[in-house]
Amino acid sequence: MHLSVLVGPLQPSESKSIRGRIYLFEGSKEDFLEKLERNFPSIL
């Protein structure tokens, strides 16, 4: 499972910072989604 990161269009020499987390997770998809929702409630 992965999430696509949307940065948007950038002009030449323009930069943008994004913030996120990488999870190495053992468990079911449902276990993972529960953890993800606790950390990022606005995306689910």
Long-range contacts (C-beta under 8 A, 24 or more apart in sequence): 1-29, 1-32
